[in-house]
Amino acid sequence: MATPNYGYEKRQKELAKKKKKEDKLREKANRKLNPSSDGLAPGDPETDVASLEHDPPTVPELPTKNG
């Protein structure tokens, strides 16, 4: 009976793991370059583009030396 080639199996697992990691990094880079509205909650003030157009972000005032 033939013995199992554990080295081959290990190499195949490593290659699959490496490919999966590269795909994940590629997808992450694509999301960073091309942000889409997928997964954003409508009406959420942080992610709702329409609310940002009507309500500009407020800048807190800095304290002055006299007050």
PyMOL Python script that loads the backbone (N, CA, C, O; Angstrom):
from pymol import cmd

cmd.read_pdbstr("""\
ATOM      1  N   MET A   1       0.837  -1.180   0.000  1.00  0.00           N
ATOM      2  CA  MET A   1       0.000   0.000   0.000  1.00  0.00           C
ATOM      3  C   MET A   1       0.887   1.250   0.000  1.00  0.00           C
ATOM      4  O   MET A   1       1.926   1.278   0.658  1.00  0.00           O
ATOM      5  N   ALA A   2       0.472   2.276  -0.738  1.00  0.00           N
ATOM      6  CA  ALA A   2       1.249   3.507  -0.847  1.00  0.00           C
ATOM      7  C   ALA A   2       1.072   4.357   0.408  1.00  0.00           C
ATOM      8  O   ALA A   2       0.003   4.374   1.019  1.00  0.00           O
ATOM      9  N   THR A   3       2.125   5.052   0.776  1.00  0.00           N
ATOM     10  CA  THR A   3       2.044   5.927   1.954  1.00  0.00           C
ATOM     11  C   THR A   3       1.531   7.306   1.539  1.00  0.00           C
ATOM     12  O   THR A   3       1.800   7.761   0.427  1.00  0.00           O
ATOM     13  N   PRO A   4       0.800   7.964   2.421  1.00  0.00           N
ATOM     14  CA  PRO A   4       0.283   9.301   2.095  1.00  0.00           C
ATOM     15  C   PRO A   4       1.433  10.305   1.961  1.00  0.00           C
ATOM     16  O   PRO A   4       2.412  10.263   2.705  1.00  0.00           O
ATOM     17  N   ASN A   5       1.280  11.195   1.000  1.00  0.00           N
ATOM     18  CA  ASN A   5       2.286  12.225   0.777  1.00  0.00           C
ATOM     19  C   ASN A   5       1.857  13.487   1.539  1.00  0.00           C
ATOM     20  O   ASN A   5       1.213  14.380   0.989  1.00  0.00           O
ATOM     21  N   TYR A   6       2.233  13.527   2.808  1.00  0.00           N
ATOM     22  CA  TYR A   6       1.814  14.640   3.652  1.00  0.00           C
ATOM     23  C   TYR A   6       2.416  15.972   3.215  1.00  0.00           C
ATOM     24  O   TYR A   6       1.791  17.019   3.386  1.00  0.00           O
ATOM     25  N   GLY A   7       3.593  15.944   2.665  1.00  0.00           N
ATOM     26  CA  GLY A   7       4.226  17.171   2.183  1.00  0.00           C
ATOM     27  C   GLY A   7       3.425  17.810   1.063  1.00  0.00           C
ATOM     28  O   GLY A   7       3.277  19.032   1.022  1.00  0.00           O
ATOM     29  N   TYR A   8       2.908  16.995   0.155  1.00  0.00           N
ATOM     30  CA  TYR A   8       2.088  17.498  -0.954  1.00  0.00           C
ATOM     31  C   TYR A   8       0.799  18.114  -0.425  1.00  0.00           C
ATOM     32  O   TYR A   8       0.403  19.202  -0.844  1.00  0.00           O
ATOM     33  N   GLU A   9       0.144  17.407   0.505  1.00  0.00           N
ATOM     34  CA  GLU A   9      -1.097  17.911   1.082  1.00  0.00           C
ATOM     35  C   GLU A   9      -0.866  19.242   1.805  1.00  0.00           C
ATOM     36  O   GLU A   9      -1.663  20.173   1.688  1.00  0.00           O
ATOM     37  N   LYS A  10       0.222  19.311   2.542  1.00  0.00           N
ATOM     38  CA  LYS A  10       0.534  20.541   3.279  1.00  0.00           C
ATOM     39  C   LYS A  10       0.772  21.687   2.309  1.00  0.00           C
ATOM     40  O   LYS A  10       0.294  22.800   2.531  1.00  0.00           O
ATOM     41  N   ARG A  11       1.506  21.423   1.236  1.00  0.00           N
ATOM     42  CA  ARG A  11       1.786  22.463   0.240  1.00  0.00           C
ATOM     43  C   ARG A  11       0.497  22.953  -0.419  1.00  0.00           C
ATOM     44  O   ARG A  11       0.335  24.149  -0.660  1.00  0.00           O
ATOM     45  N   GLN A  12      -0.408  22.039  -0.708  1.00  0.00           N
ATOM     46  CA  GLN A  12      -1.681  22.426  -1.323  1.00  0.00           C
ATOM     47  C   GLN A  12      -2.496  23.311  -0.374  1.00  0.00           C
ATOM     48  O   GLN A  12      -3.122  24.279  -0.807  1.00  0.00           O
ATOM     49  N   LYS A  13      -2.486  22.977   0.911  1.00  0.00           N
ATOM     50  CA  LYS A  13      -3.191  23.793   1.903  1.00  0.00           C
ATOM     51  C   LYS A  13      -2.565  25.181   1.985  1.00  0.00           C
ATOM     52  O   LYS A  13      -3.273  26.186   2.047  1.00  0.00           O
ATOM     53  N   GLU A  14      -1.231  25.231   1.985  1.00  0.00           N
ATOM     54  CA  GLU A  14      -0.538  26.520   2.050  1.00  0.00           C
ATOM     55  C   GLU A  14      -0.857  27.381   0.841  1.00  0.00           C
ATOM     56  O   GLU A  14      -1.082  28.584   0.976  1.00  0.00           O
ATOM     57  N   LEU A  15      -0.878  26.769  -0.350  1.00  0.00           N
ATOM     58  CA  LEU A  15      -1.194  27.512  -1.571  1.00  0.00           C
ATOM     59  C   LEU A  15      -2.630  28.043  -1.539  1.00  0.00           C
ATOM     60  O   LEU A  15      -2.883  29.179  -1.940  1.00  0.00           O
ATOM     61  N   ALA A  16      -3.562  27.221  -1.063  1.00  0.00           N
ATOM     62  CA  ALA A  16      -4.952  27.653  -0.975  1.00  0.00           C
ATOM     63  C   ALA A  16      -5.091  28.800   0.021  1.00  0.00           C
ATOM     64  O   ALA A  16      -5.824  29.757  -0.228  1.00  0.00           O
ATOM     65  N   LYS A  17      -4.394  28.705   1.137  1.00  0.00           N
ATOM     66  CA  LYS A  17      -4.436  29.745   2.164  1.00  0.00           C
ATOM     67  C   LYS A  17      -3.855  31.056   1.624  1.00  0.00           C
ATOM     68  O   LYS A  17      -4.403  32.134   1.856  1.00  0.00           O
ATOM     69  N   LYS A  18      -2.738  30.945   0.902  1.00  0.00           N
ATOM     70  CA  LYS A  18      -2.099  32.121   0.322  1.00  0.00           C
ATOM     71  C   LYS A  18      -3.016  32.787  -0.710  1.00  0.00           C
ATOM     72  O   LYS A  18      -3.134  34.012  -0.745  1.00  0.00           O
ATOM     73  N   LYS A  19      -3.657  31.978  -1.542  1.00  0.00           N
ATOM     74  CA  LYS A  19      -4.569  32.506  -2.566  1.00  0.00           C
ATOM     75  C   LYS A  19      -5.755  33.214  -1.911  1.00  0.00           C
ATOM     76  O   LYS A  19      -6.156  34.293  -2.347  1.00  0.00           O
ATOM     77  N   LYS A  20      -6.304  32.615  -0.879  1.00  0.00           N
ATOM     78  CA  LYS A  20      -7.442  33.209  -0.181  1.00  0.00           C
ATOM     79  C   LYS A  20      -7.047  34.551   0.441  1.00  0.00           C
ATOM     80  O   LYS A  20      -7.811  35.514   0.387  1.00  0.00           O
ATOM     81  N   LYS A  21      -5.853  34.606   1.029  1.00  0.00           N
ATOM     82  CA  LYS A  21      -5.371  35.843   1.641  1.00  0.00           C
ATOM     83  C   LYS A  21      -5.188  36.932   0.589  1.00  0.00           C
ATOM     84  O   LYS A  21      -5.567  38.082   0.812  1.00  0.00           O
ATOM     85  N   GLU A  22      -4.606  36.575  -0.562  1.00  0.00           N
ATOM     86  CA  GLU A  22      -4.410  37.541  -1.639  1.00  0.00           C
ATOM     87  C   GLU A  22      -5.742  38.057  -2.172  1.00  0.00           C
ATOM     88  O   GLU A  22      -5.892  39.249  -2.441  1.00  0.00           O
ATOM     89  N   ASP A  23      -6.713  37.148  -2.323  1.00  0.00           N
ATOM     90  CA  ASP A  23      -8.046  37.561  -2.788  1.00  0.00           C
ATOM     91  C   ASP A  23      -8.686  38.523  -1.800  1.00  0.00           C
ATOM     92  O   ASP A  23      -9.313  39.507  -2.194  1.00  0.00           O
ATOM     93  N   LYS A  24      -8.524  38.234  -0.524  1.00  0.00           N
ATOM     94  CA  LYS A  24      -9.090  39.082   0.517  1.00  0.00           C
ATOM     95  C   LYS A  24      -8.454  40.474   0.485  1.00  0.00           C
ATOM     96  O   LYS A  24      -9.155  41.480   0.593  1.00  0.00           O
ATOM     97  N   LEU A  25      -7.143  40.532   0.338  1.00  0.00           N
ATOM     98  CA  LEU A  25      -6.451  41.820   0.259  1.00  0.00           C
ATOM     99  C   LEU A  25      -6.864  42.597  -0.988  1.00  0.00           C
ATOM    100  O   LEU A  25      -7.019  43.817  -0.940  1.00  0.00           O
ATOM    101  N   ARG A  26      -7.042  41.885  -2.111  1.00  0.00           N
ATOM    102  CA  ARG A  26      -7.463  42.522  -3.358  1.00  0.00           C
ATOM    103  C   ARG A  26      -8.868  43.111  -3.197  1.00  0.00           C
ATOM    104  O   ARG A  26      -9.125  44.233  -3.635  1.00  0.00           O
ATOM    105  N   GLU A  27      -9.770  42.359  -2.573  1.00  0.00           N
ATOM    106  CA  GLU A  27     -11.126  42.853  -2.342  1.00  0.00           C
ATOM    107  C   GLU A  27     -11.115  44.066  -1.420  1.00  0.00           C
ATOM    108  O   GLU A  27     -11.864  45.020  -1.634  1.00  0.00           O
ATOM    109  N   LYS A  28     -10.272  44.031  -0.403  1.00  0.00           N
ATOM    110  CA  LYS A  28     -10.170  45.154   0.529  1.00  0.00           C
ATOM    111  C   LYS A  28      -9.679  46.399  -0.198  1.00  0.00           C
ATOM    112  O   LYS A  28     -10.193  47.494   0.028  1.00  0.00           O
ATOM    113  N   ALA A  29      -8.682  46.236  -1.072  1.00  0.00           N
ATOM    114  CA  ALA A  29      -8.169  47.367  -1.839  1.00  0.00           C
ATOM    115  C   ALA A  29      -9.233  47.912  -2.777  1.00  0.00           C
ATOM    116  O   ALA A  29      -9.350  49.127  -2.942  1.00  0.00           O
ATOM    117  N   ASN A  30     -10.012  47.024  -3.395  1.00  0.00           N
ATOM    118  CA  ASN A  30     -11.080  47.466  -4.295  1.00  0.00           C
ATOM    119  C   ASN A  30     -12.144  48.243  -3.531  1.00  0.00           C
ATOM    120  O   ASN A  30     -12.649  49.249  -4.028  1.00  0.00           O
ATOM    121  N   ARG A  31     -12.489  47.789  -2.330  1.00  0.00           N
ATOM    122  CA  ARG A  31     -13.480  48.501  -1.526  1.00  0.00           C
ATOM    123  C   ARG A  31     -12.965  49.875  -1.135  1.00  0.00           C
ATOM    124  O   ARG A  31     -13.729  50.838  -1.072  1.00  0.00           O
ATOM    125  N   LYS A  32     -11.666  49.963  -0.872  1.00  0.00           N
ATOM    126  CA  LYS A  32     -11.073  51.238  -0.470  1.00  0.00           C
ATOM    127  C   LYS A  32     -11.071  52.223  -1.645  1.00  0.00           C
ATOM    128  O   LYS A  32     -11.340  53.410  -1.461  1.00  0.00           O
ATOM    129  N   LEU A  33     -10.768  51.732  -2.849  1.00  0.00           N
ATOM    130  CA  LEU A  33     -10.712  52.591  -4.028  1.00  0.00           C
ATOM    131  C   LEU A  33     -12.094  52.948  -4.551  1.00  0.00           C
ATOM    132  O   LEU A  33     -12.309  54.058  -5.037  1.00  0.00           O
ATOM    133  N   ASN A  34     -13.028  52.017  -4.455  1.00  0.00           N
ATOM    134  CA  ASN A  34     -14.371  52.212  -4.997  1.00  0.00           C
ATOM    135  C   ASN A  34     -15.415  51.977  -3.918  1.00  0.00           C
ATOM    136  O   ASN A  34     -16.088  50.946  -3.930  1.00  0.00           O
ATOM    137  N   PRO A  35     -15.565  52.909  -2.987  1.00  0.00           N
ATOM    138  CA  PRO A  35     -16.573  52.679  -1.942  1.00  0.00           C
ATOM    139  C   PRO A  35     -17.968  52.704  -2.548  1.00  0.00           C
ATOM    140  O   PRO A  35     -18.289  53.566  -3.367  1.00  0.00           O
ATOM    141  N   SER A  36     -18.779  51.763  -2.142  1.00  0.00           N
ATOM    142  CA  SER A  36     -20.147  51.696  -2.631  1.00  0.00           C
ATOM    143  C   SER A  36     -21.088  51.837  -1.455  1.00  0.00           C
ATOM    144  O   SER A  36     -20.661  51.817  -0.301  1.00  0.00           O
ATOM    145  N   SER A  37     -22.349  51.977  -1.743  1.00  0.00           N
ATOM    146  CA  SER A  37     -23.329  52.153  -0.676  1.00  0.00           C
ATOM    147  C   SER A  37     -23.823  50.822  -0.138  1.00  0.00           C
ATOM    148  O   SER A  37     -24.745  50.807   0.678  1.00  0.00           O
ATOM    149  N   ASP A  38     -23.252  49.715  -0.557  1.00  0.00           N
ATOM    150  CA  ASP A  38     -23.679  48.408  -0.067  1.00  0.00           C
ATOM    151  C   ASP A  38     -23.356  48.285   1.411  1.00  0.00           C
ATOM    152  O   ASP A  38     -22.262  48.639   1.851  1.00  0.00           O
ATOM    153  N   GLY A  39     -24.305  47.786   2.163  1.00  0.00           N
ATOM    154  CA  GLY A  39     -24.073  47.539   3.570  1.00  0.00           C
ATOM    155  C   GLY A  39     -24.264  48.746   4.461  1.00  0.00           C
ATOM    156  O   GLY A  39     -24.088  48.638   5.675  1.00  0.00           O
ATOM    157  N   LEU A  40     -24.617  49.894   3.904  1.00  0.00           N
ATOM    158  CA  LEU A  40     -24.821  51.072   4.723  1.00  0.00           C
ATOM    159  C   LEU A  40     -26.284  51.161   5.112  1.00  0.00           C
ATOM    160  O   LEU A  40     -27.178  50.881   4.313  1.00  0.00           O
ATOM    161  N   ALA A  41     -26.506  51.552   6.338  1.00  0.00           N
ATOM    162  CA  ALA A  41     -27.877  51.647   6.820  1.00  0.00           C
ATOM    163  C   ALA A  41     -28.486  52.964   6.363  1.00  0.00           C
ATOM    164  O   ALA A  41     -27.914  54.019   6.636  1.00  0.00           O
ATOM    165  N   PRO A  42     -29.635  52.942   5.671  1.00  0.00           N
ATOM    166  CA  PRO A  42     -30.262  54.197   5.257  1.00  0.00           C
ATOM    167  C   PRO A  42     -30.765  54.958   6.480  1.00  0.00           C
ATOM    168  O   PRO A  42     -31.300  54.371   7.421  1.00  0.00           O
ATOM    169  N   GLY A  43     -30.583  56.257   6.445  1.00  0.00           N
ATOM    170  CA  GLY A  43     -31.014  57.079   7.565  1.00  0.00           C
ATOM    171  C   GLY A  43     -29.966  57.220   8.649  1.00  0.00           C
ATOM    172  O   GLY A  43     -30.136  58.023   9.566  1.00  0.00           O
ATOM    173  N   ASP A  44     -28.908  56.474   8.567  1.00  0.00           N
ATOM    174  CA  ASP A  44     -27.845  56.597   9.550  1.00  0.00           C
ATOM    175  C   ASP A  44     -27.079  57.881   9.255  1.00  0.00           C
ATOM    176  O   ASP A  44     -26.551  58.031   8.153  1.00  0.00           O
ATOM    177  N   PRO A  45     -27.004  58.814  10.206  1.00  0.00           N
ATOM    178  CA  PRO A  45     -26.374  60.105   9.913  1.00  0.00           C
ATOM    179  C   PRO A  45     -24.907  59.995   9.493  1.00  0.00           C
ATOM    180  O   PRO A  45     -24.416  60.850   8.756  1.00  0.00           O
ATOM    181  N   GLU A  46     -24.210  58.972   9.943  1.00  0.00           N
ATOM    182  CA  GLU A  46     -22.800  58.844   9.575  1.00  0.00           C
ATOM    183  C   GLU A  46     -22.620  58.318   8.163  1.00  0.00           C
ATOM    184  O   GLU A  46     -21.600  58.587   7.528  1.00  0.00           O
ATOM    185  N   THR A  47     -23.590  57.575   7.666  1.00  0.00           N
ATOM    186  CA  THR A  47     -23.437  56.960   6.353  1.00  0.00           C
ATOM    187  C   THR A  47     -24.418  57.480   5.327  1.00  0.00           C
ATOM    188  O   THR A  47     -24.289  57.167   4.143  1.00  0.00           O
ATOM    189  N   ASP A  48     -25.393  58.263   5.743  1.00  0.00           N
ATOM    190  CA  ASP A  48     -26.416  58.755   4.832  1.00  0.00           C
ATOM    191  C   ASP A  48     -25.904  59.998   4.105  1.00  0.00           C
ATOM    192  O   ASP A  48     -25.721  61.050   4.718  1.00  0.00           O
ATOM    193  N   VAL A  49     -25.677  59.876   2.817  1.00  0.00           N
ATOM    194  CA  VAL A  49     -25.132  60.978   2.024  1.00  0.00           C
ATOM    195  C   VAL A  49     -26.122  62.135   1.957  1.00  0.00           C
ATOM    196  O   VAL A  49     -25.717  63.297   1.989  1.00  0.00           O
ATOM    197  N   ALA A  50     -27.393  61.837   1.867  1.00  0.00           N
ATOM    198  CA  ALA A  50     -28.408  62.885   1.768  1.00  0.00           C
ATOM    199  C   ALA A  50     -28.392  63.766   3.012  1.00  0.00           C
ATOM    200  O   ALA A  50     -28.549  64.981   2.901  1.00  0.00           O
ATOM    201  N   SER A  51     -28.208  63.183   4.188  1.00  0.00           N
ATOM    202  CA  SER A  51     -28.192  63.992   5.411  1.00  0.00           C
ATOM    203  C   SER A  51     -26.928  64.843   5.473  1.00  0.00           C
ATOM    204  O   SER A  51     -26.945  65.928   6.055  1.00  0.00           O
ATOM    205  N   LEU A  52     -25.846  64.372   4.887  1.00  0.00           N
ATOM    206  CA  LEU A  52     -24.610  65.160   4.887  1.00  0.00           C
ATOM    207  C   LEU A  52     -24.730  66.370   3.978  1.00  0.00           C
ATOM    208  O   LEU A  52     -24.111  67.402   4.234  1.00  0.00           O
ATOM    209  N   GLU A  53     -25.525  66.251   2.913  1.00  0.00           N
ATOM    210  CA  GLU A  53     -25.698  67.375   1.996  1.00  0.00           C
ATOM    211  C   GLU A  53     -26.504  68.497   2.647  1.00  0.00           C
ATOM    212  O   GLU A  53     -26.246  69.672   2.386  1.00  0.00           O
ATOM    213  N   HIS A  54     -27.475  68.150   3.488  1.00  0.00           N
ATOM    214  CA  HIS A  54     -28.334  69.146   4.108  1.00  0.00           C
ATOM    215  C   HIS A  54     -27.763  69.675   5.426  1.00  0.00           C
ATOM    216  O   HIS A  54     -27.921  70.856   5.734  1.00  0.00           O
ATOM    217  N   ASP A  55     -27.120  68.837   6.185  1.00  0.00           N
ATOM    218  CA  ASP A  55     -26.581  69.224   7.480  1.00  0.00           C
ATOM    219  C   ASP A  55     -25.059  69.123   7.450  1.00  0.00           C
ATOM    220  O   ASP A  55     -24.509  68.038   7.638  1.00  0.00           O
ATOM    221  N   PRO A  56     -24.370  70.251   7.213  1.00  0.00           N
ATOM    222  CA  PRO A  56     -22.911  70.181   7.190  1.00  0.00           C
ATOM    223  C   PRO A  56     -22.388  69.870   8.594  1.00  0.00           C
ATOM    224  O   PRO A  56     -23.018  70.233   9.587  1.00  0.00           O
ATOM    225  N   PRO A  57     -21.263  69.213   8.674  1.00  0.00           N
ATOM    226  CA  PRO A  57     -20.720  68.864   9.987  1.00  0.00           C
ATOM    227  C   PRO A  57     -20.346  70.126  10.762  1.00  0.00           C
ATOM    228  O   PRO A  57     -19.843  71.093  10.190  1.00  0.00           O
ATOM    229  N   THR A  58     -20.595  70.103  12.042  1.00  0.00           N
ATOM    230  CA  THR A  58     -20.269  71.243  12.882  1.00  0.00           C
ATOM    231  C   THR A  58     -18.868  71.074  13.436  1.00  0.00           C
ATOM    232  O   THR A  58     -18.438  69.969  13.767  1.00  0.00           O
ATOM    233  N   VAL A  59     -18.169  72.190  13.529  1.00  0.00           N
ATOM    234  CA  VAL A  59     -16.815  72.199  14.061  1.00  0.00           C
ATOM    235  C   VAL A  59     -16.878  72.798  15.454  1.00  0.00           C
ATOM    236  O   VAL A  59     -17.339  73.929  15.612  1.00  0.00           O
ATOM    237  N   PRO A  60     -16.428  72.071  16.470  1.00  0.00           N
ATOM    238  CA  PRO A  60     -16.470  72.634  17.824  1.00  0.00           C
ATOM    239  C   PRO A  60     -15.536  73.838  17.941  1.00  0.00           C
ATOM    240  O   PRO A  60     -14.442  73.848  17.377  1.00  0.00           O
ATOM    241  N   GLU A  61     -15.984  74.844  18.675  1.00  0.00           N
ATOM    242  CA  GLU A  61     -15.157  76.022  18.838  1.00  0.00           C
ATOM    243  C   GLU A  61     -14.047  75.746  19.843  1.00  0.00           C
ATOM    244  O   GLU A  61     -14.245  75.078  20.858  1.00  0.00           O
ATOM    245  N   LEU A  62     -12.892  76.277  19.530  1.00  0.00           N
ATOM    246  CA  LEU A  62     -11.762  76.104  20.413  1.00  0.00           C
ATOM    247  C   LEU A  62     -11.777  77.175  21.491  1.00  0.00           C
ATOM    248  O   LEU A  62     -12.155  78.314  21.217  1.00  0.00           O
ATOM    249  N   PRO A  63     -11.376  76.841  22.699  1.00  0.00           N
ATOM    250  CA  PRO A  63     -11.347  77.847  23.758  1.00  0.00           C
ATOM    251  C   PRO A  63     -10.274  78.905  23.452  1.00  0.00           C
ATOM    252  O   PRO A  63      -9.220  78.595  22.896  1.00  0.00           O
ATOM    253  N   THR A  64     -10.558  80.124  23.815  1.00  0.00           N
ATOM    254  CA  THR A  64      -9.607  81.210  23.594  1.00  0.00           C
ATOM    255  C   THR A  64      -8.775  81.416  24.844  1.00  0.00           C
ATOM    256  O   THR A  64      -9.059  80.842  25.896  1.00  0.00           O
ATOM    257  N   LYS A  65      -7.746  82.239  24.722  1.00  0.00           N
ATOM    258  CA  LYS A  65      -6.871  82.513  25.871  1.00  0.00           C
ATOM    259  C   LYS A  65      -7.608  83.304  26.958  1.00  0.00           C
ATOM    260  O   LYS A  65      -7.331  83.136  28.146  1.00  0.00           O
ATOM    261  N   ASN A  66      -8.529  84.151  26.555  1.00  0.00           N
ATOM    262  CA  ASN A  66      -9.232  85.003  27.509  1.00  0.00           C
ATOM    263  C   ASN A  66     -10.420  84.311  28.153  1.00  0.00           C
ATOM    264  O   ASN A  66     -10.985  84.862  29.098  1.00  0.00           O
ATOM    265  N   GLY A  67     -10.816  83.177  27.712  1.00  0.00           N
ATOM    266  CA  GLY A  67     -12.041  82.635  28.251  1.00  0.00           C
ATOM    267  C   GLY A  67     -12.037  81.208  28.372  1.00  0.00           C
ATOM    268  O   GLY A  67     -13.024  80.624  28.818  1.00  0.00           O
TER     269      GLY A  67
END
""", "prot")
cmd.dss("prot")
cmd.show_as("cartoon", "prot")
cmd.util.cbc("prot")
cmd.orient("prot")
